[in-house]
Amino acid sequence: MRKELVPEPGYPKLKRVDLKEFPIPCYAQVKYDGELTYLIKEEEG
């Protein structure tokens, strides 16, 4: 399965992040720079 970072609505462009540094469940919210919040989305299949 492929994981991708998806910005929440209303937030600016997505920052590139190495997912290996964030072994968290899909759809978990993670804060970067203490400000921006992104969603980890895991594709099915």
DANORSUL-V85654 format. One record per backbone hydrogen bond with DSSP energy under -0.5 kcal/mol. CO is the residue of the C=O (numbers start at 1). NH is the residue of the N-H. Records with the same first field share a line. If there is no record, write none. Layout:
CO->NH  NH
This chain:
2->43
4->41
6->39
8->11
17->19
18->21
19->22
22->24
25->28
28->40
30->38
32->35  36
36->32
37->8
38->30
39->6  41
40->27  42
41->4  43
